[in-house]
Amino acid sequence: MGERDYWLAFSTVRGIGAVRFRRLLNHFGSLSRAWHASRAELLAAGLTEKLSDAIILKRSALDPEGILPAITKKSIQVLTWEDESYPRYLKEIEQPPPVLYYRGSILPQDDLAIAIVGTRNVTAYGRQLTKDTATYLAANGVTIVSGLARGVDAIAHQTAVEQGGRTLAVLGSGVDVIYPPEHRALAESIAAHGALISDYPPGTQPDGVNFPPRNRIISGLSRGTVVIEAGEKSGALITAKFSIDQGRDVFAAPGSVLSPMSRGTNNLLAAGAVPLTSPTVILKHLNISQTRPIPDGEKPSLDVEEARILRALGHDTLHIDDLCGKLGTSVEKLTAQLTMMELKGLVLRARGMEYSANQSWTLD
């Protein structure tokens, strides 16, 4: 029986988190020794009577050796602190989750990740801004992290999938228990373009107390957190607070002072969050200049007008009116051209009618 089996066994005991994992490792030297310790030894390690009794009860009903084969049959994989492929930025936070369960794949490129979160009651403004932001980030090789909730979360995940980018969904349940249930198809798409992740063992049902710790993982996986829309008591604000505590940047979308869904984001801005005036702000603020290259075999040929538009854009993000001025063409004609170019992946549309060139196509 391997040591990993005992990591999984302890992860099934409610109340054994990062602090107590570390305490058991420091006291016993290994989790296998801790699993077989007597009640007196567990108490001596600093555990409470209630928790010591819970461990003894759990080990009478659980065979650690059987956990990994059972979850592997469900296509669930595991990472612990000791694995080299444990997410780099998550490992840097204070008290990272000792065990991660996931379906799909977690890749080194996911180190470049941004969280997009917000209200479930998203407005038309929030919906469009979420799509624009997720499209821009996915096109630039950024993995999008969110929580699979209704509203902003689902739009961010779905947009990343549609753009052929990567996305990670952190759940407040086991990765085999999809909540909300109507997102099952989306969850499968996410697993095919990234991963479903949880520090809760498979079979764990969603519970209100599970979601704040889940938000901490969302921010921990990410270089920064984008809050699109949020009411004054939105869970997205919890994610933003964790991001700040973890030394990560928070971006917030300005909104109408009359909109209840913008009160939380406007409060974040008043507290010093970076204004999300355009999706391009995110990578510029983080000093990231990475555009996902388009493989040569996927590049469509450019016609004369497309090449002319790309040269006019250069490395800038321009409003369509300014681009019309540079090109000497009508808004109607240019709108049609840009729509086709966006579908071909030649240009990216930011907030409103602002466009930038996919830098894989910028011409000399």
N, C-alpha and C positions, 0 to 999 in steps of 0.2 A: 504494500500500500504506500503510495507516494505522499509527500508532504502537502502537495496541492489539494489532496482529498480533504485534509483537515481544514485548510483555508475555506473550502466550500462548506464544510460541515459547520464551522463557526459562523459563517455568513448567514446561516439559516436561523441562528439564535437571535431573537429580537432583543435589542439592547446592546449587542456587541458591535460597536462601530470602530472607527479609526483609532480612537484613544485607547479603547480596551484591547483591540488587536495588538497595538504596540506594547501595552502593559503586559499582556500574556507572553508575547515574544521575548520581551526583556527579562521577565521573571523565569520563564521555563526554558528559554533557548530555542524552542520549537513549538509549533502548534500541535504536533502529534503528542508531545508530552503533556501539554496543557489539556488536551482532550481527555486524556486518561487520568488526570489528576484527581485526587480525593477532594471532598468538600472542604476539608480543612486547608488543603494546599491552595485551592481556588480563593478561599477567603484570605489567605496569607498573601496572595498575589494582588490583593486590593479590590476584589470583586465583592459586591454586596451579597447578603444571604439569598435574596430573591433571585439574583442572576446566577449565583452558584447552583441553586436548586434547579433553575431552568436548564442549565447545561447538563446536569446529571439526568434530568428527565428526558432531554432531547437525545442524549447518547444511548439511552435505553431503547429508543424507538428508531434510531437512524444508523445505517451502516455507511460510514463515509466513503467506502470503496465503491458503493453503488451510485453515488450522485453523478459523477462525470459521465459514465455510460448512459445514464437515463436522460441527461440533458443533451448529450451529443445526438441522440436519436431524434431530437427536436430541432436539429441544426443550430443549437446554441453553443457558443464558444465562451471561453473564460480568459480573463487577464487578471493578474494580481500585481501588487507592488513590485514583486521580484522579476517580472517579465520585462525584457528590453523593449518590447513593443507597446507597453503601457503608455497611453497618451502623454506626451512630453509636458504640455502646459497644465494638464490636470494634475500631474505628479508634483508640480511646483507649488500648488496651493497648500495652505495649512490643513492638515488632516484630510488628505485625499482618500476616496473610498478604497478600502483594501482589496475588494473584489469587484470586478465589472463583468457582467454577463452581457453578451451581445449576439445579435443575429445580423449577418451581412459581413462587412469587412471594415476594419479600421486600418488605414494606411498612413505611412509617413507624411504624405502630402496633406493629411488632415490636421497637421500642426498649424497650417495656415487656415484658421477657421474664424468665422465671425458669427455671433449669435444674433438672430433676429426674433424678437419677441413683442408681444402686445396683447391688446384686448381680444376677447372672444367676440365682442359686439363691434366688429370693425365697420367703419363707415366706408363710403365709396372712395373718399380721399385716402384713407388708410389702406384700402385694398390695392389701389393703383400704386401708392408709394411702396408698399411691400413688394409688389411684382417688379417694379422698376429697380428697387434696391437688390432684390435677390437675383434678377437677371444680370445686372451689372457685376455683382460679386461672382456669380457662377461663371460668367464669361471671362473673368480674370483669374480663374483657377482657385477661387476661395471656397472652402467647404462651409456650408451653411448649417448652423446648429440651432435647433429649436426643440419644442416640447410636445409636438403632435396634438396640441389642443385645437379646439375650434378657433376660427378667426385667423389672426395674423400668423400663428404657428403653421397652420395647415397650408395657407397660401405660400408661405416662404418655402416649405418643403416641396410642395407641388411645382412651384416655379423652378426650383433647382433641378428637379427631375426632368421637367420639360426642356430645360436648357442643356441637358446632358451633363450637368455638374454633379458634385457630391454633396450629400446632406446627412447629418446625424440627428436622430431623434432620441431624446432622453426621456424615459418614461417614469411615471410614479407608480408603476406596477411591474410585475415580471414581464420580460420581453415576449412571453407567449400569451400575455393577457392585454389585448389592445383596447385602449380607452381614449376617446369615445369609440364605441363599436362601429360607427359608420366610417371610421378611418382605417378599416382593415385593409382595403385595397390600396390605400395610400401607404400604409405601413409596409406592405409587400414591395411596393415600388421603391420605398426608401431603403429597404434591405438590399435591393438590387443595385442601388446607386450610393451605397454608404452603409449605415448600420442603425439598428435599433439598440439602444444601450440602457442598462439599468444596474444599479447596485443592489436591487432587491432580487431575491432568488426567484426562479421560474415558479409560476403558480400564484405569486403574490397578487392579491386583488387591489385595485386602486382605492386609496383612502386619502382623505383630506390631509392627514398629517404627513403623507409621503411626498407631497408636492414641493414644499419649501426646500427640503434637502435635494430634491431633483433639480430645482432651479440653481442650486449651488454648483451642480455638476455641469449644467448648461453653460454657465459663465466660466467655470474652470477650464472647460475644453477650448475656450475661445480667446482670441487676442483682444477682443472687445465686444461689447453688447450694444446692439441697436434696438431702441425702443420706438416703435412706430406710433402706436396710440395706446393710452393707458388712462383709466380712471384714477381717482385719488387713492383707491385702495386696491388697485390691480396687482395681480401676482407678478406681472412684468416688472413692477417696481422692486419686488423682492430680488429678482434676478439682477437688476441694476445695482442694488445695494451690495449684493455678493460680488459683483464685478468690481465695484469700487474698493471693497475690502481686500480683494485679491490683487489690487494694483493694476487693474485693467481699465481701459477707456470705456466710457459710456457715451453713446450718440443718441440724441433725442430729436424727434421730428417736431418742429414748431407747429402749433395748431391754433385754431380760433379760440379766443378766451370764452366764447359762448358755447363751445362744444364740451360736454362732459367727458368725452373720450380723449380730449387733449389736456385736461387739467393735470394729469400725472406727468405727461411729457413736458408741459410748460413749467411745472415745478422743478423737474430735473434740470431744465435749462437755467432756471433762476439759481440753482445750486451749483452750476458750473459744468454741466454736461456739454459736449460738443454739439452745436446745432447741425442737424442733418438737413442742410439746404439743398443738397444734391448727393446721390450715391457716391460720386467721385470723391467727396470729402473724406470718406472712410479710409481709403487706401492712401490718400495724400497725407492725412493726419498721422497714420501709422507708418509713414515712409515706406510703403510697399508699392513697388512697381513691377507687378508680375501679371502678364497677360498670358492666358492659356494659348499656346501655339496651336494653329490649325494644321494638322498633318497635310503634306502636299497633296496626297490622294483625295483629300476632302475639299480642296480649294476650287470653287467654281471660277471660270475665267471672268475677267473684268471687261466690261464694255467701256467705251470712251467716257461716257457720262459718269459711270461709277468711279473710274479712276480720277476724274476731275473733282468729284465730291470728296473723295478721300484725301486728295491733295489740299483741298480747301480746309478740311477739318484739321489735318496735321495731328498734333498732340493735344489739341484744345477740345473743350466741350463747349459747343456753340448752340445758342437758341436758333430755331429755324429761321427767324426773321433776319438774324445776323448772317446766317449762311446764305440766305437768298441775296442779301446785299453783296456778299463776296462773289457769288456766282452770276448775278444778274439774271435771275430766273424768277418765276412766279411761285408763290407758296403752294398753290394747288399742284403744280407739276413736281416741285421738289418733295412734297409730302408723299406723293405716289412713289417716287424713286426711293426715298428713304425707307418706306414701308417694305418694299421688295428687298432692299439691301439689309434691313434688319432681319428679315426671314432667312437670308443667305448667310447671316453671321458677319456681315461686313462692317456694320455699325451697331452701336449700342445706344438705346434711348434711355436717358436719365429722367429726372423729374420733369413733368410737363412736356414741353416740346424741345428739350435740349438733347443734342446728339454728340457722340464722340466716335472716333474710328476704333475698331478692334485693332490694337497695335500690331497684330500679326499681319495686318494689311496696309499699314502706313507706308506710303510710297516715298522714295527718295526724290 
